Amino acid sequence: MAAASHPLRLPAVIRAPFEARTWRAFGYVLIGLPLSVFWFAVSVSFVSLGAGLLITFLGVPVLAGTLAMCRGFGAVERARARGLLGLDVAAPEPVRGKTGGAFSWMGAMLKSGASWRHLLYALLHMPWAVFSFSVTVALWSWGWCLFTYPLWQWVFPAWVGQDGIQLYGDRTHAFYLDAPFELAVTSLIGFVFVLVGPWVLRGLVSVDRLLVSGLLGPSRLASRVTELESDRGVVVDTAAADLRRIERDLHDGAQARLAALAMDLGLAKEKLAADPQAAAVLVDEAHGEVKLALQELRDLARGIHPAVLTDRGLDAALSAVASRCAVPVSVDVDLPARPVPAIEGIAYFTVSELLQNVSRHSGARRAWVDVWRTEDRLMLQVRDDGVGGAEAAGGGLAGLSERVGAVDGVLAVDSPTGGPTTVTVELPWRAAR
């Protein structure tokens, strides 16, 4: 039964020559040579033409058009890498002139670093494509030909007039691979080439991956700007959601109780002269409403920013959160100093949210919270011995991951079915002054 549920698989070195991944990489190398020769020839020709015409104004539009053409070549290369290598590289930022006119567009194209990187790719990829094509085709063809040599050895005596592949020959002696032992050794050598070939091929296309991702994608600055714009949107959405939550809690909780309190005190005032005993009952009820309203306001203030966090730091604040958890929680905070308030607040609310998940969904009997600093990162880890199955892709953890990512943090979840669950959070460390 166990063997049926876990079928035996061939070792990777045996499977590699027959995997679709290997043949797609082989197709990528074969197609790459003619394309790279074409990109190289066209790019060099037009760049040379544009550079020669720079003495006149015509060189500027020729160079700008050449760079635009190279960006088109890059789009083809990214699509080829996506389809055959599974490498998804985003397109670089588009070129836009300030005024929208032709001269503005040409100036922006000549200033675009991404466009010049596309030209550099066209120049560099051709010699590499020649090398990788030569090595791959030679290794591939020799490997499969030698491996299958016993099947087609008959071609030599039938059509070539010799006994087999000539390994050595001079005027008096010649050695042919025709004996059964020689056929077996030749096939074995070919089999070794067949097994080694896919790994050499994957090493070669890894260089292509680096060229495509490094030269044909967006620049680091553009990627960083896009990431910061996304993070800014997350921060704005989070702040708006927090504001709506505070407004809803005030409206549904403390505000409603204070309105009821005002009505009770009004009735008590009216009854004070005519029925002092009833007025005393109303005042007593109003006193209870005041206590409940104050408690709700304290809870709301704690949800915004608890005073214990401001006064005593993460250790005391997280211990207070742990004391309210439905399961016993051990807290260990080992920090050389307090982080800046923004990071401290995110760390507090992250652990608080994770402990709420432990109370509601984990089915755990115990949980642990560890906080420490390593180099320039503030590390948080929340563990429990519950049933597991938590996922960062959906639910509250997804929103928590976005909030952490908004400050260049990372949230990782390890929660196999059956448990235990470990959530690790990295935040940037900046010590408070």
VOGU-3710 file (C-alpha; in Angstrom, 3 decimals, decimal comma):
1> maaashplrl> 0,000/0,000/0,000  2,811/2,399/0,849  4,541/1,678/-2,439  1,332/2,395/-4,333  0,824/5,749/-2,613  4,471/6,768/-3,195  5,458/5,507/-6,673  9,144/5,211/-7,413  10,621/7,960/-9,579  13,726/7,788/-11,702
11> pavirapfea> 16,690/9,846/-10,481  16,863/13,389/-11,819  20,001/12,649/-13,830  18,113/9,931/-15,734  14,948/11,991/-16,216  16,706/15,185/-17,326  17,323/14,216/-21,012  13,646/13,439/-21,503  12,023/16,294/-19,567  10,080/18,964/-21,400
21> rtwrafgyvl> 12,107/21,621/-19,585  15,299/20,335/-21,209  13,844/20,286/-24,699  12,404/23,788/-24,282  15,849/25,029/-23,256  17,338/23,245/-26,276  14,814/24,974/-28,524  15,661/28,299/-26,893  19,359/27,883/-27,766  18,613/26,767/-31,338
31> iglplsvfwf> 16,309/29,701/-32,037  18,587/32,116/-30,207  21,503/31,943/-32,670  19,738/33,197/-35,840  17,790/35,776/-33,868  20,872/37,110/-32,080  22,815/37,326/-35,346  19,944/39,329/-36,831  19,677/41,626/-33,769  23,450/42,169/-33,811
41> avsvsfvslg> 23,719/42,888/-37,531  20,782/45,307/-37,634  21,781/47,106/-34,423  25,429/47,569/-35,417  24,450/48,745/-38,886  21,992/51,390/-37,719  24,133/52,554/-34,787  27,056/53,006/-37,152  24,809/54,883/-39,573  23,439/57,114/-36,844
51> agllitflgv> 26,886/57,818/-35,413  28,181/58,714/-38,868  25,251/61,065/-39,474  25,642/62,875/-36,142  27,613/65,537/-37,991  24,221/66,405/-39,426  20,907/66,440/-37,587  19,833/63,181/-39,268  21,929/61,133/-36,868  19,694/61,952/-33,899
61> pvlagtlamc> 16,454/60,437/-35,287  18,391/57,454/-36,653  19,885/56,700/-33,240  16,542/57,227/-31,493  14,842/54,932/-33,992  17,592/52,325/-33,486  17,047/52,354/-29,732  13,284/52,024/-30,227  13,927/49,078/-32,562  16,175/47,468/-29,935
71> rgfgaverar> 13,338/47,788/-27,409  11,195/45,860/-29,889  13,897/43,187/-30,074  13,830/43,087/-26,277  10,085/42,468/-26,265  10,630/39,448/-28,532  13,404/38,146/-26,274  11,295/38,537/-23,138  8,441/36,638/-24,797  10,856/33,902/-25,904
81> argllgldva> 12,309/33,593/-22,391  8,811/33,520/-20,905  7,594/30,784/-23,243  10,663/28,518/-23,302  12,502/29,203/-20,032  9,580/30,154/-17,788  11,323/33,456/-16,991  8,814/36,273/-16,590  10,578/39,633/-16,874  8,483/42,792/-16,717
91> apepvrgktg> 8,773/45,315/-19,527  10,850/48,422/-18,733  9,238/51,761/-18,112  7,858/53,306/-21,353  9,571/56,286/-22,958  7,513/59,467/-22,783  8,564/62,902/-23,904  7,740/65,912/-21,766  5,713/67,643/-24,476  4,538/64,678/-26,515
101> gafswmgaml> 6,220/65,897/-29,710  8,711/64,066/-31,932  11,751/66,001/-30,680  10,746/65,439/-27,081  10,321/61,719/-27,746  13,743/61,460/-29,397  15,392/63,231/-26,475  13,672/60,940/-23,972  14,671/57,862/-25,988  18,331/58,911/-26,091
111> ksgaswrhll> 18,273/59,596/-22,323  16,576/56,291/-21,465  18,949/53,896/-19,729  16,632/50,971/-20,483  16,913/51,650/-24,231  20,710/51,609/-24,122  20,596/48,374/-22,107  18,534/46,825/-24,909  21,208/47,869/-27,399  23,889/46,402/-25,118
121> yallhmpwav> 21,946/43,132/-25,016  21,850/42,981/-28,824  25,626/43,434/-28,926  26,552/41,036/-26,114  24,125/38,217/-26,801  25,410/37,358/-30,269  28,873/36,040/-29,247  27,329/34,230/-26,293  24,661/32,688/-28,555  27,378/31,435/-30,920
131> fsfsvtvalw> 29,220/29,805/-28,020  26,165/28,245/-26,367  24,795/27,042/-29,727  28,111/25,406/-30,650  28,556/23,664/-27,295  24,927/22,539/-27,067  24,598/21,213/-30,608  27,971/19,447/-30,477  27,300/17,808/-27,109  23,701/16,972/-27,994
141> swgwclftyp> 24,387/15,531/-31,436  27,460/13,547/-30,417  25,726/12,205/-27,342  22,626/10,899/-29,107  24,575/9,695/-32,157  27,031/7,678/-30,084  24,283/6,414/-27,762  22,255/5,061/-30,693  25,319/3,961/-32,716  24,528/0,211/-32,450
151> lwqwvfpawv> 21,198/0,927/-34,178  22,631/2,668/-37,233  26,124/1,171/-37,493  24,914/-0,902/-40,460  24,867/2,265/-42,574  28,685/2,226/-42,922  29,147/-1,194/-44,584  25,984/-0,783/-46,609  26,486/2,745/-47,969  29,941/4,075/-47,035
161> gqdgiqlygd> 32,067/1,032/-47,791  33,717/0,710/-44,368  33,019/-1,349/-41,269  32,029/1,509/-38,976  33,217/4,806/-37,508  36,949/5,091/-38,165  38,674/5,788/-34,863  42,207/5,701/-36,296  43,761/5,235/-39,705  46,961/5,706/-41,685
171> rthafyldap> 48,432/4,216/-44,853  48,851/0,744/-43,373  46,410/0,432/-40,485  42,803/1,470/-39,722  40,686/0,904/-36,632  36,906/0,848/-36,943  34,246/0,635/-34,244  32,448/-2,485/-35,421  32,939/-5,258/-32,829  30,133/-5,882/-30,280
181> felavtslig> 32,311/-4,744/-27,373  33,291/-1,586/-29,248  29,652/-0,881/-30,063  28,737/-1,254/-26,380  31,555/1,044/-25,202  30,640/3,646/-27,829  26,999/3,533/-26,774  27,997/3,830/-23,113  30,136/6,915/-23,834  27,224/8,411/-25,754
191> fvfvlvgpwv> 24,919/7,669/-22,844  27,243/9,612/-20,524  27,119/12,563/-22,954  23,321/12,297/-23,062  23,137/12,446/-19,266  25,610/15,320/-18,941  24,178/17,358/-21,818  20,997/18,627/-20,067  22,960/19,930/-17,088  25,465/21,712/-19,317
201> lrglvsvdrl> 22,519/23,123/-21,257  20,849/24,403/-18,102  24,082/26,049/-17,044  24,308/27,808/-20,412  20,726/29,078/-20,392  21,214/30,368/-16,838  23,532/32,956/-18,407  20,734/33,843/-20,830  18,436/34,266/-17,859  20,867/36,720/-16,294
211> lvsgllgpsr> 21,206/38,687/-19,538  17,452/38,919/-20,069  16,575/39,824/-16,485  19,522/42,183/-16,072  19,367/44,074/-19,375  15,810/43,790/-20,702  13,796/44,438/-17,541  13,039/47,634/-15,641  15,873/49,354/-13,825  16,279/48,971/-10,079
221> lasrvteles> 15,260/52,584/-9,624  12,075/52,120/-11,635  11,269/48,902/-9,765  11,847/50,668/-6,473  9,591/53,571/-7,488  6,833/51,124/-8,472  7,248/49,262/-5,175  7,085/52,497/-3,175  3,968/53,617/-5,067  2,338/50,286/-4,248
231> drgvvvdtaa> 3,407/50,543/-0,602  2,061/54,089/-0,411  -1,298/52,848/-1,657  -1,292/50,114/0,987  -0,488/52,654/3,718  -3,263/54,988/2,551  -5,796/52,149/2,373  -4,749/50,872/5,810  -5,023/54,318/7,347  -8,470/54,811/5,792
241> adlrrierdl> -9,621/51,403/7,061  -8,344/52,206/10,570  -10,146/55,544/10,504  -13,402/53,878/9,450  -12,978/51,302/12,207  -12,431/54,002/14,842  -15,450/55,948/13,587  -17,598/52,795/13,631  -16,449/51,827/17,134  -17,151/55,335/18,447
251> hdgaqarlaa> -20,553/55,484/16,785  -21,699/52,002/17,783  -20,077/51,888/21,211  -19,126/54,883/23,331  -21,301/57,401/21,461  -24,410/55,246/21,825  -23,730/54,722/25,536  -23,135/58,431/26,112  -26,416/59,233/24,341  -28,236/56,735/26,581
261> lamdlglake> -26,444/58,252/29,588  -27,687/61,738/28,675  -31,268/60,439/28,417  -31,036/58,648/31,778  -29,670/61,759/33,493  -32,439/63,860/31,920  -35,105/61,504/33,249  -33,424/61,444/36,677  -33,452/65,250/36,748  -37,184/65,318/35,994
271> klaadpqaaa> -37,963/62,709/38,693  -35,617/64,132/41,311  -38,270/66,294/43,012  -41,331/64,068/42,502  -39,782/60,595/42,967  -36,267/60,671/44,508  -36,091/56,884/44,767  -36,733/56,376/41,024  -34,268/59,154/40,269  -31,642/57,354/42,360
281> vlvdeahgev> -32,207/54,163/40,349  -31,755/56,095/37,104  -28,560/57,728/38,405  -27,231/54,308/39,429  -27,920/52,971/35,903  -26,242/56,037/34,427  -23,222/55,360/36,627  -22,977/51,855/35,168  -23,250/53,266/31,650  -20,386/55,668/32,432
291> klalqelrdl> -18,175/52,779/33,523  -18,959/50,806/30,365  -18,345/53,858/28,157  -14,993/54,473/29,851  -13,991/50,840/29,351  -14,896/50,986/25,663  -12,921/54,221/25,273  -9,922/52,577/26,970  -10,174/49,583/24,623  -10,444/51,912/21,649
301> argihpavlt> -7,431/53,930/22,788  -5,490/50,689/23,295  -6,374/49,693/19,734  -5,068/53,022/18,388  -1,832/53,139/20,380  -1,635/51,694/23,895  -0,146/53,870/26,590  1,962/50,987/27,915  3,729/50,776/24,548  4,638/54,454/24,661
311> drgldaalsa> 5,674/54,402/28,313  7,420/51,032/28,712  8,139/49,633/25,236  7,524/46,352/23,426  8,333/43,973/26,283  5,621/45,321/28,600  3,117/45,944/25,794  3,434/42,436/24,350  3,238/40,917/27,825  -0,052/42,771/28,303
321> vasrcavpvs> -1,347/41,426/24,984  -0,229/37,913/25,894  -2,088/38,089/29,216  -5,348/38,665/27,335  -4,790/35,739/24,925  -7,041/32,696/25,272  -4,026/30,359/25,588  -0,863/30,674/27,713  1,767/32,705/25,873  5,497/32,961/26,658
331> vdvdlparpv> 7,046/36,299/25,648  10,783/36,776/25,167  11,955/40,231/24,037  15,711/40,694/23,618  16,419/44,151/22,180  19,449/46,381/22,824  17,294/49,512/22,551  13,827/50,635/21,564  13,080/50,932/17,848  11,579/54,082/16,396
341> paiegiayft> 7,883/54,543/17,284  6,619/53,700/13,776  8,388/50,331/13,668  7,567/49,673/17,321  3,888/50,269/16,646  3,838/47,964/13,612  5,625/45,259/15,603  3,089/45,577/18,428  0,019/45,402/16,196  1,503/42,553/14,160
351> vsellqnvsr> 2,044/40,389/17,226  -1,340/41,430/18,611  -3,090/40,367/15,393  -1,195/37,077/15,284  -2,117/36,273/18,866  -5,764/37,019/18,080  -5,516/34,466/15,255  -4,021/31,985/17,716  -6,971/32,518/20,079  -9,638/32,253/17,380
361> hsgarrawvd> -8,439/29,747/14,805  -5,419/27,698/15,870  -6,855/25,339/18,477  -3,500/25,653/20,233  -2,719/24,863/23,844  0,291/27,148/24,051  2,016/29,905/22,097  5,406/31,612/22,116  6,454/35,131/21,082  10,123/35,928/20,426
371> vwrtedrlml> 11,463/39,371/19,502  15,110/40,071/18,768  17,408/42,132/16,588  19,803/40,751/13,984  22,030/43,251/12,188  19,691/45,857/10,665  16,461/43,844/11,040  13,911/43,546/13,834  12,757/39,925/13,997  9,388/38,774/15,348
381> qvrddgvgga> 8,315/35,168/15,631  4,976/33,833/16,876  4,668/30,053/17,297  1,842/27,823/18,463  1,160/24,096/18,756  -2,215/24,267/17,016  -3,719/22,463/14,043  -1,838/24,474/11,385  -3,164/25,136/7,896  -2,693/28,933/8,026
391> eaaggglagl> -1,984/30,615/4,690  -0,490/34,028/3,974  -2,350/34,293/0,660  -5,759/35,026/2,095  -7,658/36,351/5,086  -6,179/38,519/7,789  -2,625/37,357/7,160  -2,712/38,827/3,644  -3,596/42,260/4,997  -0,980/41,881/7,699
401> servgavdgv> 1,618/40,972/5,072  0,733/44,090/3,069  1,051/46,286/6,154  4,451/44,791/6,965  5,561/45,114/3,330  4,667/48,802/3,339  7,762/49,447/5,498  10,042/47,042/3,575  9,241/44,167/5,906  8,633/40,490/5,144
411> lavdsptggp> 6,089/38,070/6,619  6,661/34,311/6,199  4,218/31,593/7,291  5,166/27,972/7,985  1,976/26,138/8,888  1,694/22,542/7,665  -1,582/20,738/8,179  -1,574/19,310/11,683  0,752/22,041/12,942  2,701/23,575/14,401
421> ttvtvelpwr> 2,437/27,109/13,018  5,353/29,548/12,894  4,956/33,088/11,597  8,195/35,029/11,170  8,240/38,761/10,502  11,219/40,889/9,501  11,052/44,652/9,949  13,730/47,255/9,315  15,595/48,260/12,466  16,066/51,889/13,355
431> aar> 16,848/52,709/16,954  14,880/55,480/18,655  16,880/58,559/19,581
//
